[in-house]
Amino acid sequence: MALNLIDSFQEWLQKEEARNRIRKQIREITTKINAAAAVKVSLINMDTLITNTRNKWDKRLSAFLSSVMSPVVVTDKFEGDSADAISANLPTPIEMMSHTSTQAGGVQTEIAEQLSKLGEYIGKLEDEKAIKEAELAAI
């Protein structure tokens, strides 16, 4: 009888150690899921910020390109001389603004790829967690 009790206790102890090991693994996986989800939220917020900034930037760029901003040169007037200088220098900032907007679009493409990869990673971790929870329930 005493031997049976000792065997039962040792079996219970082994199961409890296994449960604790699995619970620890589940906590570690949950920590990874939470960290990845936080990064995902941060990337989504950054993408929104870039979108809003690009919209403002593109609106200002279109103002430069609109007919309102087209060069007006009045001959024999100081403004006319300045207009020549301004119109000569205006294409460079416009090209820089266009390039910046394009580059921001490239960053958004990269963010979208990272969000996709994070989603896959979180899904993989959730699958691992479900397996561990099933193992825990089976003990």
C-alpha positions in Angstrom: 0.0 0.0 0.0 2.7 2.5 0.9 4.6 1.6 -2.2 1.5 2.3 -4.3 1.1 5.6 -2.6 4.7 6.6 -3.3 4.4 5.5 -6.9 1.2 7.6 -7.2 2.9 10.6 -5.6 5.9 10.3 -7.9 3.6 10.0 -11.0 1.6 13.1 -9.8 4.9 15.0 -9.3 6.1 14.1 -12.7 2.9 15.2 -14.3 3.0 18.5 -12.3 6.5 19.1 -13.4 5.4 18.5 -17.0 2.4 20.9 -16.6 4.7 23.6 -15.1 7.1 23.2 -18.0 4.3 23.5 -20.6 2.8 26.5 -18.7 6.2 28.2 -18.9 6.4 27.5 -22.6 2.9 28.9 -23.1 3.8 32.1 -21.1 6.9 32.5 -23.3 4.9 32.1 -26.5 2.3 34.5 -25.2 5.0 37.1 -24.5 6.3 36.7 -28.1 2.7 37.1 -29.4 2.2 40.3 -27.4 5.5 41.7 -28.5 4.8 41.0 -32.2 1.3 42.4 -31.8 2.7 45.6 -30.3 5.1 46.0 -33.2 2.3 45.4 -35.6 0.2 48.2 -34.0 3.2 50.5 -34.1 3.7 49.8 -37.8 0.1 50.3 -38.6 0.2 53.7 -36.7 3.4 54.6 -38.7 1.7 53.7 -42.0 -1.2 55.9 -41.1 1.1 58.8 -40.2 3.0 58.4 -43.5 -0.3 58.2 -45.5 -1.6 61.4 -43.8 1.8 63.2 -44.4 2.0 62.1 -48.0 -1.6 63.4 -48.6 -0.6 66.8 -47.2 2.7 66.7 -49.1 1.0 65.7 -52.4 -1.6 68.5 -52.0 1.2 71.1 -51.6 3.0 69.6 -54.5 0.0 69.9 -56.7 -0.3 73.5 -55.7 3.1 74.1 -57.1 2.2 72.3 -60.3 -1.2 74.0 -60.7 -1.8 76.8 -63.1 -2.0 79.2 -60.1 1.7 78.7 -59.6 2.6 78.9 -63.2 5.3 81.5 -64.0 4.1 85.0 -64.6 6.7 87.3 -66.1 5.9 91.0 -66.6 8.5 92.6 -68.8 10.4 95.7 -67.5 9.3 95.1 -63.9 11.4 93.9 -60.9 8.8 91.1 -60.4 9.5 89.9 -63.9 13.2 89.6 -63.2 12.5 87.8 -60.0 10.0 85.6 -61.7 12.6 84.5 -64.2 15.0 83.5 -61.3 12.2 81.7 -59.4 10.9 79.8 -62.4 14.5 78.7 -63.1 14.9 77.4 -59.6 11.4 76.0 -59.0 11.8 72.7 -60.9 14.5 71.4 -58.5 12.3 71.7 -55.3 9.4 70.2 -57.3 11.5 67.2 -58.4 12.7 66.8 -54.8 9.1 66.9 -53.5 8.0 64.3 -56.1 11.0 62.1 -55.2 10.2 62.3 -51.5 6.6 61.3 -52.0 7.7 58.4 -54.1 10.2 57.3 -51.5 7.5 57.5 -48.8 5.4 55.2 -51.0 8.3 52.8 -51.0 8.5 52.8 -47.2 4.8 52.1 -47.1 5.3 49.1 -49.4 8.0 47.8 -47.0 5.7 48.4 -44.0 2.9 46.4 -45.7 5.4 43.5 -46.3 6.5 43.6 -42.7 2.8 43.6 -41.5 2.2 40.5 -43.6 5.2 38.8 -42.2 4.2 39.7 -38.6 0.8 38.4 -39.2 2.3 35.0 -40.4 4.6 35.0 -37.4 1.8 35.7 -34.9 -0.3 32.9 -36.6 2.6 30.5 -36.2 3.0 31.4 -32.6 -0.7 31.0 -31.9 -0.6 27.6 -33.5 2.3 26.6 -31.2 0.4 28.0 -28.2 -2.7 25.9 -29.1 -0.6 22.8 -29.4 1.0 23.4 -26.0 -2.5 24.1 -24.5 -3.7 20.8 -25.9 -0.6 19.0 -24.4 -1.4 20.6 -21.1 -5.0 19.5 -21.2 -3.9 16.0 -22.1 -1.8 15.6 -18.9 
